[in-house]
Amino acid sequence: MKLISVKTILGLSGLLLMAACTNELVDSAADGARAISFQTPQTRAAVSDAMGMDAFRVWGWYGSNYNVFDGVKVSQSGGWGYEGGTQYWLPGYTYNFYGVYPSEGITASCASDGTLTIQGFDCSKTGSEAVDLMTASRTGMSGDNPQQVVMQFGHELARVNVVATVEGGNATVTNITFAGMATSGDYSSTGGWSNTAPGSFTNSTAQILNTEGVDLLGDMLLIPQDVSGFTVTVDYTMDGEVQPQKVITLPTTISQWDKGKSYKYTLSFKRNTLTITVKVVDWNEEDTSVSWG
């Protein structure tokens, strides 16, 4: 059987290893083989679209245990290319690919069975600093019918916002603390989240409210989890007068945060009352795509 090499002559040692399982070694580019390349649909999220997704990591196997990508970075810097040299499709083999975003700042690995593992993931940042963890897989692709590898990334976190409105007066929030939720943990694509640790979010910048709504903490991209005993503590003034501190427990109408969902908690300030409500919406994504690789 003819084996098409997966690297250029610079990868000679790897080619010789594969040649031990075959009788013939052929230069892939010269033989007209097709290079492996990637594609990912755009996503509307903390990353506004695929062009805002600067890079991701990919793992890939063919056959029973031949590793072709081992956490390789795919990025815009090379025209949506990947590191380590061009890899080529080998006829007669089935390929499986797995991806993780972001490409930096996290400890991620992937087993040959496709189990992605992320250790000590930190989701304690808010707003523009919040990290949007996403994963993707594309399995069962045939080396006999080479195609772009479409990596459909999905969110592994929930998006949470705390918004405040005012009616019938002038209100300013001088401090807000959102507490009780897990803000770090370990992730497995087969086992979910574990070893989660509690944390909190605080903003002590004075924020003048209006009828449209002011986002008090920015996007919080959080581990999916049961909502139990989480609290919002608010210091505020109404018409220039300091009001007693309010501590509100999140409503139990929403019992858990699910990945890929967006939860908007609204604090409604009126002259003598402060109430909280929650709205759940899908995390909007588009199906348009751009090419990687």
Backbone as a ProteinNet text record, in pm:
[ID]
protein_1_A
[PRIMARY]
MKLISVKTILGLSGLLLMAACTNELVDSAADGARAISFQTPQTRAAVSDAMGMDAFRVWGWYGSNYNVFDGVKVSQSGGWGYEGGTQYWLPGYTYNFYGVYPSEGITASCASDGTLTIQGFDCSKTGSEAVDLMTASRTGMSGDNPQQVVMQFGHELARVNVVATVEGGNATVTNITFAGMATSGDYSSTGGWSNTAPGSFTNSTAQILNTEGVDLLGDMLLIPQDVSGFTVTVDYTMDGEVQPQKVITLPTTISQWDKGKSYKYTLSFKRNTLTITVKVVDWNEEDTSVSWG
[TERTIARY]
85.3	0	88.7	53.9	132.6	98.6	201.5	182.3	231.3	144.9	183.1	234.9	351.5	413.3	332.3	336.2	263.9	352.6	479.4	569.1	660.5	727.3	827.5	953.4	1062.7	1187.1	1243	1196.8	1242.1	1188.5	1080.3	1024.7	1066.6	1188.4	1233.4	1224.4	1256.3	1254.3	1114.3	1011.9	874.7	833.4	880.8	846.1	905.2	1028	1092.2	1018.7	965	890.3	765.6	695.7	577.3	614.5	729.9	771.8	793.2	818.8	837.6	710	593.9	466.1	420	498.7	460.7	583.3	564.4	674.5	722.7	654.6	688.7	669.5	758.8	754.8	750.3	649.4	629.9	615.2	674.7	659.8	516.4	448	305.9	276.8	349.2	321	341.1	450.1	478.8	375.6	320.6	223.7	83.1	66	-63.7	-156	-102.9	-186.4	-238.5	-348.3	-411.9	-373.9	-337.5	-299.7	-423.1	-405.6	-512.6	-525.9	-647.4	-673.8	-803	-824.3	-935	-1028.1	-1149.9	-1251.2	-1333.3	-1375	-1459.4	-1566.9	-1693	-1800.5	-1779.8	-1835.3	-1828.5	-1915.9	-1883.2	-1961.3	-1980.3	-2102.1	-2128.2	-2125.1	-2021	-2000.2	-1908.5	-1833.6	-1729.2	-1630.7	-1606.9	-1539.2	-1648.3	-1647.1	-1761.3	-1780.1	-1670.5	-1681.3	-1549.8	-1543.4	-1425.9	-1299.9	-1312.5	-1195.4	-1142.2	-1229.9	-1185.7	-1125.7	-1149.5	-1087.9	-947.1	-850.2	-715.5	-647.4	-679.1	-613.2	-683.4	-666.2	-712.7	-610.9	-626.4	-540	-616.4	-544.9	-609.9	-529.8	-602.9	-546.8	-611.2	-535.5	-592.8	-522.9	-601.1	-548.3	-602.5	-524.8	-575.9	-542.7	-619.4	-601.5	-638.5	-572.5	-606.3	-537.2	-412.8	-342.5	-232.2	-236.4	-134.1	-172.6	-88	-115.6	-59.3	-148.2	-103.3	-96.8	-180.7	-174.6	-180.9	-89.3	-85.3	-85.2	-203	-215.2	-153.2	-157.1	-96	-178.7	-111.3	-177.8	-216.3	-343.4	-394.5	-427.7	-366.9	-381.9	-384.1	-417.8	-421.2	-281.8	-182.1	-49.2	7.7	-33.3	14.3	-93.4	-185.5	-297.6	-389.6	-422.7	-501.2	-429.2	-299.1	-219.9	-189.9	-123.1	-88.4	61.4	108.5	250.6	295.2	426.4	483.2	492.6	459.7	469.1	337.3	322	198.8	179.4	56.9	20.2	-71.9	-61.7	-138.1	-229.4	-340.5	-433.9	-370.2	-391	-344.5	-465.1	-469.7	-581.8	-584.8	-706.1	-722.4	-734.9	-731.2	-739.4	-859.1	-909.2	-1014.2	-953.6	-992.9	-934.9	-1037.8	-987.8	-1067.9	-991.3	-1061.9	-999.3	-1074.5	-998.8	-1056	-987.7	-1067	-1011.4	-1052.8	-967.7	-994.8	-959.9	-1047	-1020.6	-1035	-945.8	-836.3	-712.5	-617.5	-495.5	-389.9	-401.5	-300.8	-368.1	-285.9	-332.4	-410.8	-426.6	-494.9	-411	-432.6	-362.8	-458.6	-441.3	-533.6	-459.5	-526.5	-472.3	-587.5	-552.7	-655	-602.2	-683.9	-648.2	-689.2	-636	-664.7	-810.1	-885.3	-1028.2	-1110.9	-1044.6	-1113.1	-1151	-1111.2	-1143.3	-1053.8	-1115.4	-1043.6	-1041.2	-926.3	-910.2	-847.2	-906.2	-852.1	-840	-722	-695.8	-687	-750.3	-739.1	-788.2	-901.9	-953.3	-1004.1	-964.8	-997.7	-1099.4	-1217.7	-1318.2	-1355.5	-1255.8	-1279.4	-1271	-1242.9	-1234.9	-1370.1	-1390.4	-1516.5	-1490.2	-1598.3	-1590.1	-1494.4	-1409.8	-1316.5	-1210.2	-1190	-1090	-1146.8	-1277.4	-1338.8	-1293.2	-1266.1	-1216.6	-1331.3	-1353.7	-1463.7	-1411.4	-1429.8	-1382.6	-1476.7	-1419.1	-1497.8	-1423.6	-1499.4	-1441	-1511.1	-1444.6	-1500.6	-1447.5	-1521.3	-1472.5	-1527.1	-1449	-1492.3	-1432.8	-1517.4	-1470.3	-1518.9	-1454.9	-1497.9	-1469.9	-1367.3	-1335.2	-1242.6	-1269.9	-1196.8	-1080.1	-962.8	-847.9	-864.9	-965.8	-993.3	-1073.1	-1133.6	-1215.6	-1179.3	-1060.6	-1012.4	-1104.9	-1135.8	-1216.9	-1159.7	-1199.7	-1163.3	-1226.1	-1152.4	-1201.5	-1279.8	-1412.5	-1497.6	-1507.6	-1453.9	-1454.9	-1567.2	-1677.3	-1792.8	-1775	-1723.4	-1695.6	-1824.5	-1832.7	-1945.3	-1896.8	-1976.3	-1939.6	-1946.9	-1848.3	-1849.3	-1884.8	-1913.3	-1945.7	-2084.2	-2135	-2257.8	-2221.5	-2296.8	-2273.2	-2374.7	-2327.3	-2412.1	-2386.5	-2494.4	-2484.8	-2578.7	-2538.8	-2624.2	-2644.4	-2767.9	-2803.2	-2896.1	-2883.4	-2967.9	-3041.4	-3168.5	-3249.4	-3307.4	-3350.7	-3413.9	-3541.6	-3640.5	-3769.1	-3819.2	-3856.7	-3913.4	-3812.9	-3692	-3590.7	-3454.3	-3353	-3216	-3133.9	-3079.8	-3007	-2865	-2772.9	-2633	-2587.4	-2536.3	-2479.1	-2333.3	-2295.7	-2158.4	-2072	-2136.3	-2061.8	-2157.3	-2108.2	-2184.2	-2090.3	-2136	-2061.9	-2154.4	-2109.6	-2183.9	-2104.5	-2162.7	-2081.5	-2150.2	-2065.9	-2113.4	-2088.9	-2064.8	-2051.2	-1908.5	-1893.6	-1761.1	-1696.8	-1571.9	-1499.9	-1371.9	-1351.5	-1239.5	-1271.2	-1208.2	-1232.4	-1162.8	-1175.1	-1118.7	-1230.2	-1198.1	-1298.5	-1256.8	-1352.7	-1333.7	-1451.8	-1426.3	-1535.2	-1624.1	-1577.7	-1660.1	-1718.9	-1654.7	-1701.5	-1752.7	-1741.4	-1787.6	-1689.8	-1742.3	-1660.6	-1644.1	-1526.7	-1498.8	-1398.4	-1379.7	-1285.4	-1308.9	-1436	-1467.5	-1448	-1406.9	-1380.4	-1463.5	-1522.5	-1608.2	-1528.6	-1596.3	-1533	-1638.6	-1600.6	-1694.5	-1647.4	-1739	-1709.3	-1752.3	-1667.8	-1696.5	-1665	-1748.5	-1722.1	-1756.2	-1654.2	-1673.4	-1674.7	-1685.7	-1695.9	-1840.6	-1862.6	-1998.9	-2059.9	-2180.8	-2248.3	-2388.6	-2412.8	-2541.2	-2639.4	-2754.4	-2851.3	-2944.3	-3009.6	-3108.8	-3220.6	-3317	-3431.1	-3397.1	-3290.7	-3253.1	-3177.8	-3100.6	-3024.7	-2874.9	-2804.3	-2658.6	-2602.5	-2508.3	-2444.2	-2340.7	-2364.5	-2284.4	-2150.8	-2139.6	-2017.2	-1957	-2027.3	-1980.6	-2006.9	-1968.8	-1986.6	-1911.2	-1979.9	-1916.6	-1939.1	-1831	-1838.2	-1801.5	-1903.2	-1889.3	-1912.9	-1856.2	-1873.3	-2021.3	-2076.5	-2214.3	-2228	-2332.6	-2343.7	-2482.9	-2515.9	-2641.6	-2637.7	-2750.9	-2762.7	-2824.5	-2744.3	-2792	-2726.1	-2802.5	-2752	-2661.9	-2654.1	-2572.5	-2637.7	-2555.1	-2609.1	-2554.8	-2635.4	-2595.7	-2605.8	-2493.7	-2491.5	-2470.3	-2559.9	-2559.2	-2556.5	-2462.2	-2462.7	-2501.8	-2593.7	-2642.7	-2701.1	-2718.5	-2787.3	-2911.8	-3013	-3135.1	-3161.2	-3162.1	-3177.7	-3075.3	-2952.4	-2841.9	-2831.7	-2927.8	-2925.9	-2880.3	-2787.9	-2737.6	-2848.5	-2864.9	-2968.3	-2906.5	-2988.7	-2937.3	-2888.5	-2779.2	-2725.6	-2828.8	-2837.4	-2929.6	-2851.5	-2896	-2840.5	-2954.1	-2940.6	-3047.1	-2995.9	-3073.2	-3040.3	-3099.7	-3020.7	-3069.3	-3198.4	-3293.2	-3419.4	-3399.8	-3482.5	-3471.8	-3554	-3611.1	-3680.9	-3584.5	-3457.7	-3350.9	-3265.7	-3271	-3203	-3058.9	-3022.1	-2884.3	-2848.2	-2717.9	-2664.8	-2615.1	-2661.1	-2620.5	-2523.1	-2433.1	-2337	-2409.9	-2354.9	-2411.9	-2536	-2577.3	-2693.6	-2648.9	-2731.7	-2703	-2810.1	-2766	-2857.1	-2842.6	-2953.8	-2954	-3037.5	-2968.9	-3036.8	-3053.9	-3176.4	-3205.8	-3247.1	-3170.6	-3206.3	-3289.1	-3411.6	-3501.9	-3514.6	-3459.8	-3464	-3584.8	-3667.5	-3774.1	-3754.8	-3835.3	-3808.6	-3797.5	-3886.8	-3887.8	-3863.9	-3831.1	-3814.8	-3695.5	-3644.9	-3540.5	-3572.9	-3599.3	-3634.1	-3536.1	-3532.8	-3444.5	-3523.4	-3503.2	-3564.8	-3456.3	-3486.2	-3388.5	-3454	-3378.3	-3422.3	-3316.4	-3360.4	-3270.2	-3288	-3174.9	-3179.6	-3068.9	-3084.4	-2977.1	-2858.7	-2741.2	-2619.3	-2609.1	-2642.2	-2658	-2531.1	-2546.7	-2436.2	-2483.8	-2392.3	-2423.9	-2361.9	-2417	-2370.4	-2271.5	-2247.3	-2149.1	-2012.3	-1921.2	-1791.7	-1678.9	-1559.6	-1438.6	-1339.5	-1237.6	-1143.9	-1023.4	-978.1	-857.1	-766.3	-645.6	-551.2	-545.7
-118.8	0	123.6	222.5	345.2	434.5	483	574.6	712.9	811.7	948.9	1013.1	1073.3	1129.9	1245.6	1269.2	1379.5	1498.8	1490.5	1604.4	1615.6	1724	1743	1670.6	1689.1	1619	1656.1	1775.8	1814	1719.6	1648.5	1552.9	1412.2	1393	1263.6	1155.2	1190.1	1086.8	1030.4	1118.2	1071.1	988.4	1026	952.9	812.7	802.3	671.2	578.9	636.7	556.1	499.1	580.1	530.3	433.4	454.7	366.6	224.9	209.5	76.2	-5.5	63.9	-5.7	-18	32.5	28.1	-8.9	-17.6	-56.7	57.1	170.2	276.2	411.4	504.6	638.9	736.7	824.7	914.8	1056.3	1152.5	1292.9	1336.4	1388.2	1417.8	1527.5	1639.9	1751.9	1712.1	1640.1	1599.3	1501.3	1420.3	1319.2	1376.4	1506.9	1571.2	1552.7	1512.3	1494.5	1629.2	1625.2	1747.8	1775.3	1899.7	1939.3	1946.5	1915.6	1930.5	2078.4	2130	2269.4	2274.9	2389.4	2400.8	2514.9	2503.6	2606.1	2609.7	2729.6	2739.8	2845	2812.6	2912	3029.4	3144.7	3261.4	3240.2	3308.8	3298.8	3437.1	3467.1	3592.1	3561.5	3608.9	3576.9	3682.7	3649.2	3740.9	3761.6	3655.5	3669.5	3702.3	3821.5	3866.7	3786.9	3740.9	3657.7	3583.7	3501.7	3417.4	3500.5	3619.5	3702.4	3754.7	3758.2	3797.5	3681.4	3558.9	3441.2	3431.5	3482.1	3494.8	3362.2	3259.9	3130.7	3025.4	2899.3	2788.4	2675.3	2574.5	2456.8	2338.6	2253.8	2138.5	2011.6	1904.3	1769.8	1683.3	1589.5	1504.5	1370.6	1268.3	1133	1071.2	979.8	897.1	751.7	660.4	520.4	497.4	402.1	370.2	460.9	503.8	584.1	672.7	704.2	791.4	936.7	1007.9	1146.7	1240.2	1318.3	1409.3	1553.7	1589.7	1720.6	1698.7	1759.4	1744	1881.7	1941.1	2074.9	2182	2163.2	2257.1	2385.5	2497.5	2627.5	2662.3	2696	2743.9	2890.8	2979.2	3122.1	3203	3332.3	3425	3462.7	3448.6	3499	3439.1	3317.4	3254.3	3246.2	3342.4	3335	3219.6	3210.3	3099.8	2967.1	2969.2	2847.8	2788.9	2674.7	2610.4	2585.8	2566.2	2549.9	2406.3	2389.6	2256.2	2196.5	2271.6	2218.9	2160.7	2158.1	2111.6	1962.1	1924.1	1783.5	1748.2	1623.9	1581.3	1463.6	1458.2	1347.5	1217.7	1109.6	977.9	892.5	843.5	758.8	629.5	582.4	457.7	473.4	597.7	620.5	709.2	693.4	778.6	874.4	1001.6	1106.7	1161.3	1197.7	1264.2	1386.7	1499.2	1625.4	1685.8	1754.3	1816	1950.9	2052.4	2186.3	2251.8	2345.1	2423.6	2569.3	2659.2	2803.2	2852.8	2937.3	3005.1	2917.1	2965.9	2888	2909.2	3017.1	3050.3	3070.3	3060.4	3094.3	2986.2	2867.5	2757.6	2630.9	2535	2407.1	2302.9	2269.6	2180.9	2062.4	1947.4	1827.9	1748.2	1650.5	1567.3	1425.7	1328	1187	1137.2	1022.3	969.1	931.9	912.8	884.7	1011.8	1127.9	1254.9	1326.8	1274.2	1340.1	1461.2	1579.6	1704	1730.5	1773.3	1803.3	1940.9	2020.9	2153.7	2164	2193.8	2198	2341.2	2364.5	2493.1	2609.6	2593.5	2703.6	2816	2939.8	3057.8	3143.1	3161.6	3248.2	3362.9	3417.2	3523.4	3663.7	3675.5	3806.7	3845.2	3974.4	4023.1	4113.2	4142.9	4235.7	4189.5	4278.9	4247.2	4147.9	4127.9	4033.7	3893.4	3877.9	3747.1	3650.7	3526.8	3426.1	3337.6	3329.7	3251.5	3113.6	3015.8	2879.7	2810.9	2762.5	2691.7	2566.3	2464.7	2341.3	2300.8	2212.7	2166	2027	1953.5	1824	1797.6	1725.3	1677.3	1537.9	1438.7	1301.2	1225.5	1111.6	1023.1	1074.6	1158.7	1211.7	1114.2	1093.8	993.8	1054.9	990.8	1034	1008.1	926.1	901.1	1013.9	1099.5	1209.8	1337	1393.6	1508.8	1629.9	1690.6	1811.6	1902.3	2029.8	2116.6	2063.4	2074	2028	2142.5	2129.9	2234	2212.9	2306.5	2299.8	2389.2	2327.9	2400.2	2419.2	2535.5	2561.7	2591.9	2536.4	2561.3	2608.1	2689.5	2746.1	2640.9	2640.6	2553.7	2631.3	2760.3	2845.7	2907	2963.6	3042.6	3190.2	3273.9	3418.3	3478.6	3556.8	3615.6	3765.4	3842.5	3988.1	4033.3	4136.9	4201.2	4345.6	4376.3	4507.9	4577.8	4710.3	4786.6	4897.5	4916.1	5024.7	5105.3	5227.8	5311.6	5371.1	5384.2	5441.8	5531.1	5652.6	5743.5	5800.5	5828.5	5886.1	5879.3	5927.3	5924.4	5833.7	5727.8	5630	5615.3	5596.8	5569.3	5449.4	5347.1	5231.8	5263.7	5263	5295.4	5170.9	5056.4	4931.6	4814.7	4714.4	4591.3	4472.6	4370.7	4245.5	4130.1	4048.1	3930.9	3809.5	3725.4	3625.3	3489.3	3385.2	3250.7	3150.3	3196.3	3106.5	3054.4	2940.5	2887.4	2970.8	3009.6	3089.9	3023.3	2896.1	2819.4	2671.3	2587.8	2445	2369.4	2237	2147.7	2099.2	2086.9	2047.4	1921.2	1831.9	1715.2	1706.4	1682.6	1675.6	1554.5	1456.9	1340.3	1346	1418.6	1421.7	1554.8	1659.4	1791.2	1860.3	1944.4	2026.6	1962	1979.1	1925.8	2015.5	1991.3	2068.3	2218.6	2256.7	2398.7	2473.2	2599	2681.9	2809.6	2852.9	2971.8	3100.5	3204.2	3334.5	3443.8	3563.7	3675.2	3780.9	3872.6	3984.1	4113.1	4216	4342.7	4459	4561.3	4685.8	4800.5	4879.7	4990.6	5126	5124.6	5250	5297.7	5424.2	5479.3	5474.6	5421.2	5406.2	5465.5	5569.1	5637.8	5557.3	5524.7	5439.9	5521.7	5450.9	5512	5412.8	5450.6	5362.2	5249.9	5268.2	5167.6	5049.9	5076.5	4970.2	4991.3	4972.4	4983.6	4848.8	4795.6	4668.8	4695.4	4646.1	4683.7	4611.7	4493.2	4414.4	4372.8	4392.5	4345.6	4196.6	4142	3999	3916.6	3820	3718.7	3585	3519.4	3392	3283.3	3209.9	3128.6	2980.1	2899.9	2755.1	2721.7	2633.7	2587.7	2526.1	2565	2521.4	2547.8	2479.7	2505.2	2643.5	2713.6	2846	2826.9	2837	2811.4	2906.8	3000.2	3091.4	3201.1	3221.1	3329.4	3462.5	3561.1	3688.2	3806.8	3912	4042.3	4142.1	4204.4	4304.7	4441.4	4536.3	4666	4779.6	4873.1	5001.8	5107.1	5197.4	5292.9	5417.1	5519	5640.2	5659.1	5723.2	5756.7	5905.3	5979	6124.5	6188.6	6135.2	6191.7	6143.6	6064.6	6017.7	5871.9	5844.2	5708	5619.2	5504.6	5409.2	5291.1	5221.1	5101.8	4998.3	4931.6	4828.9	4718.8	4672.9	4566.1	4439.2	4325.6	4195.2	4110.8	4072	4000	3863.1	3759.5	3625.3	3605.8	3547.3	3527.8	3445.9	3481.7	3408.6	3263.5	3175.2	3031.5	2990.7	3087.6	3053.9	2994.4	3030.4	2968	2888.4	2755.3	2671.5	2640.5	2658.9	2631.5	2712.1	2737.2	2799.3	2689.1	2690.1	2590.7	2652.6	2571.2	2620.5	2669.8	2775.9	2830.6	2914.5	2936.4	3018.4	3151.9	3254.1	3387.8	3425.6	3466.3	3497.8	3645.5	3716.1	3859.4	3883.6	3922	3957.7	4109.2	4153.1	4296.2	4341.6	4437.1	4502.5	4625.3	4629.9	4741.9	4829.7	4952	5046.2	5137.5	5141.2	5240.1	5313	5412	5497	5416.1	5324	5251.2	5102	5055.4	4912	4882.6	4761.5	4709.7	4563.1	4528	4391.5	4338.5	4204.4	4141.7	4038.7	4040.5	3943.5	3887.5	3774.1	3712	3673.4	3690.1	3653.3	3563.1	3457.4	3361.9	3366.2	3377.5	3377.8	3289	3241.2	3164.2	3254.8	3196.4	3270.3	3273.8	3388.3	3398.4	3362	3279.3	3240.7	3242.9	3269.3	3269.8	3148.8	3112.7	2995.6	3028.4	3157.4	3193.3	3147.9	3130.7	3073.6	3140.8	3123.6	3168.7	3054	3062.4	2951.7	2968.1	2854.6	2847.5	2746.2	2783.3	2687.4	2697.7
0	0	0	-76.4	-84.3	34.2	101.8	213.7	173.6	183.7	152.2	278.3	273.7	393.5	446.7	577	639	666.4	636.8	655	533.7	522.7	419.4	460.4	384.1	413.9	550.2	606.3	739.9	846.2	814.8	908.9	875.5	828.5	779.1	885.5	1010.9	1115.2	1132.7	1127.7	1140.9	1021.5	903.3	782.5	784.7	832.5	837.1	933	1041.4	1135.2	1070.2	993	924.7	815	755.5	648	697.2	827	882.5	873.8	865.8	856.3	712.3	618.3	478.2	396.1	268.2	180.1	92.4	99	5.1	69.7	43.8	98.6	-17.7	-17.2	-130.2	-78.1	-144.7	-108.2	-134.8	-27.4	-39.1	-139.9	-129.1	-217.6	-363.1	-389.1	-526	-577.5	-489	-529.6	-542.4	-519.7	-534.6	-416.8	-301.9	-184.1	-135.7	-63.8	-17.4	127.1	154.5	289.7	379.5	506.9	605.2	639.9	635.1	672.5	752.5	818.4	911.6	875.7	926.6	909.1	1037	1078	1196.1	1173.5	1205.6	1191.7	1284.6	1245.8	1331.6	1454	1561.3	1683.9	1744.3	1784.3	1856.4	2005.2	2071	2212.4	2269.3	2374	2419.7	2305.9	2226.6	2098.3	1998.6	1939	1860	1731.9	1672.3	1553.6	1534	1429.7	1409.9	1387.5	1328.7	1308.4	1441	1545.3	1677.8	1755	1706.7	1767.6	1713.2	1788.8	1734.9	1709.8	1791.6	1773.5	1857.7	1820.8	1902.5	1893.3	1979.1	1979.5	1920.6	1847.2	1786.1	1813.4	1837.9	1850.5	1742.6	1687.9	1583.8	1573.9	1542.9	1526.8	1398.1	1339.7	1231.2	1262	1202.9	1236.6	1381.7	1445.2	1583	1683.2	1653.2	1753.4	1696.3	1566.5	1509.3	1533.7	1606.6	1642.3	1535.9	1472	1367	1416.9	1514.8	1579.6	1730.4	1804.2	1949.5	2014.7	2025.1	2082.4	1995.3	1863.9	1770.1	1762.9	1760.9	1755.3	1612.6	1593	1463.8	1482.2	1403.1	1429	1300.8	1318.7	1206.5	1157.5	1243.2	1210.8	1083.1	1050.2	927.8	822.3	822.2	729.2	764.6	893.4	948.9	927.6	944.9	933.7	1070	1069	1194.5	1202.2	1323.7	1350	1321.1	1304.9	1296.7	1158.5	1055.6	920.2	870.6	738.8	676.5	695.2	731.8	742.9	625.2	575.1	457.9	492	421.1	436.9	385.2	457.1	415.2	375.7	253.3	212.7	294.4	317	389.8	539.3	590	733.2	767.7	890.3	943.3	1045.5	1036.7	1119.2	1219	1338.4	1440.4	1490.9	1504	1544.3	1663.2	1751.3	1870.7	1893.8	1930.5	1947.4	2077.9	2123.5	2244.1	2217.5	2259.9	2259.1	2402.7	2454.5	2385.3	2372.4	2293.8	2269.5	2376.6	2452.6	2552.8	2688.7	2793.8	2927.1	2998.2	2938	3003	2988.4	3077.7	3072	3014.9	2887.2	2818	2758.2	2753.9	2691.1	2632.4	2548.2	2484.3	2471.2	2512.3	2498.4	2361.2	2321.8	2188.1	2170.1	2280.7	2268.3	2255	2251.2	2232.8	2360.3	2475.3	2601.4	2621.7	2620.5	2646.5	2796	2847	2988.9	3005.2	3093.7	3124.4	3275.2	3322.7	3466.4	3516.5	3632.7	3699.7	3616.8	3548	3465.9	3555.4	3523.2	3602.6	3528.2	3588.3	3524.9	3618.4	3688.1	3785.8	3726.9	3597.3	3533.7	3473.4	3453.5	3397.1	3276.9	3205.6	3093.4	2986.6	2937.8	2829.7	2871.2	3002.3	3050.8	3071.9	3060.1	3079.5	2968.9	3005.9	2912.3	2867.9	2737.1	2681.6	2641.8	2727.3	2699.1	2600.2	2488.2	2387.6	2342.7	2304	2252.2	2123.4	2047.3	1921.1	1890.5	1808.5	1761	1621.3	1543.7	1412.2	1394.6	1390.8	1390.9	1267.3	1242.4	1134.2	994.7	978.1	846.3	772.9	645.6	567.2	491.9	502.9	424.9	276.3	238.6	97.9	33.7	116.2	66.9	142.8	117.6	193.9	183.1	296.8	304.4	411.6	407.3	517.9	646.2	754.4	883.9	947.6	949.8	1006.7	1157.2	1232.8	1378.9	1431.5	1472.5	1524.7	1675.3	1713	1853.9	1930.3	2049.3	2138	2274.3	2340	2470.3	2580.1	2668	2785.1	2912	2896.4	3009.3	2991.9	3099.7	3096.3	3106.7	3036.8	3046.7	3143.3	3239.5	3342.6	3349	3356.9	3371.9	3482	3554	3653.6	3609.2	3572.8	3518.9	3617.9	3630.5	3722.9	3649.5	3684.4	3630.8	3747.2	3718.5	3820.9	3763.7	3850.7	3810.3	3923.8	3888.1	3987.6	4084.6	4038.3	4124.8	4060	4131.6	4083.7	4175.3	4119	4199.9	4149.2	4243.2	4211.2	4293.9	4225	4295	4324.5	4451.2	4490.5	4511	4533.9	4546.6	4521.9	4450.1	4430.1	4444.2	4517	4531	4496.2	4403.4	4357.6	4404.6	4491.2	4559.6	4567.9	4587.7	4614.6	4505	4382.7	4268.6	4252.8	4185.5	4155.8	4045.7	4068.8	3969.9	3920.8	3956.9	3903	3918.1	3836.3	3844.6	3733.1	3737.9	3635.8	3544.8	3415.1	3316.1	3242.8	3218.4	3133.9	3038.7	2910.8	2814.2	2835.8	2913.7	2945	3085.2	3174.7	3313.5	3362	3280.4	3320.8	3414.2	3504.1	3592.2	3729.2	3788.9	3921.5	3992.7	4122.3	4204.2	4191.4	4184.9	4170.2	4301.5	4290.6	4408.3	4402.4	4516.1	4517	4507.2	4459.5	4448.2	4450.3	4409.4	4408.5	4309	4276.7	4187.3	4256.7	4248	4314.4	4222.1	4227.1	4157	4251.5	4287.5	4380.9	4311.6	4179.1	4103.6	4105.1	4138.8	4140.9	4001.4	3992.3	3862.8	3871.6	3790.2	3788.7	3703.5	3760	3691	3601.8	3510.3	3422	3397.4	3315.2	3290.3	3191.8	3113.2	3013.4	3074.5	3177.5	3241.4	3231	3341.2	3347.4	3390.6	3311.4	3344.9	3453.8	3574.3	3689.8	3698.1	3637.2	3650	3516.1	3406.4	3277.4	3261.1	3145.9	3121.9	3224.5	3283.1	3367	3296.8	3256.6	3185.7	3285.6	3332.9	3453.1	3427.7	3516	3513	3527.2	3444.7	3465.9	3605.1	3677.3	3816.8	3869.7	3980.5	4049.5	4112.3	4104	4164.7	4302.6	4405.1	4541.1	4639.3	4690.9	4792.5	4741.7	4609.5	4555.4	4593.1	4627.3	4675.6	4597.4	4593.1	4541.1	4655.8	4691.4	4797.2	4734.2	4764.8	4697.2	4798.3	4778.7	4847.3	4744.8	4782.6	4683.4	4750.2	4668.4	4712.2	4627.3	4685.7	4612.6	4633.3	4522.4	4526.3	4619.8	4613.9	4690.3	4832.7	4881.9	5019	5024.7	5118.1	5134.5	5188.5	5125.5	5164	5240.1	5319.5	5387.9	5285.7	5320.2	5230.4	5207.5	5083.6	5048.6	5014.2	5068.7	5035.3	4979	4852.9	4784.1	4741.1	4768.9	4721.1	4582.5	4492.8	4356.4	4356.7	4272.9	4268.8	4225.6	4280.9	4251	4130.3	4060.1	3935.4	3833.8	3843.8	3766	3863.7	3853.2	3951.4	3914.1	3786.6	3746.8	3623.5	3608.1	3487.7	3395.1	3272.3	3172.8	3073	3021.1	2923.2	2798.4	2740.3	2618.7	2639	2763.7	2792.8	2852.2	2832.1	2883.6	2985.4	3103.5	3213.6	3250.8	3241.6	3271.7	3397.4	3504.7	3629.8	3633.1	3656.5	3657	3796	3850.7	3976.4	3943.2	3994.2	3965.7	4090.3	4080.4	4191.6	4175.4	4277.9	4287.8	4420.7	4447.1	4563.9	4693.7	4714.2	4840.9	4826.4	4706.5	4685.3	4594.5	4610.1	4521.8	4496.1	4371	4335.4	4231.4	4217.4	4119.4	4038.8	3909	3818.8	3727.3	3661.1	3573.4	3441.7	3334.4	3200.3	3138.7	3070.8	3008.7	2857.9	2785.6	2639.1	2586	2462.3	2399.7	2372.4	2374.3	2343.3	2191.8	2133.1	1988.7	1914	1810.6	1724.8	1580.7	1489.3	1347.4	1280.2	1165.3	1093.7	982.5	957.3	855.7	897.7	802.7	836.3	761.2	814	747.4	749.5	665.9	653	745.2	796.4	878	812.9	784.1	726.4	574.9
[MASK]
+++++++++++++++++++++++++++++++++++++++++++++++++++++++++++++++++++++++++++++++++++++++++++++++++++++++++++++++++++++++++++++++++++++++++++++++++++++++++++++++++++++++++++++++++++++++++++++++++++++++++++++++++++++++++++++++++++++++++++++++++++++++++++++++++++++++++++++++++++++++++++++++++++++

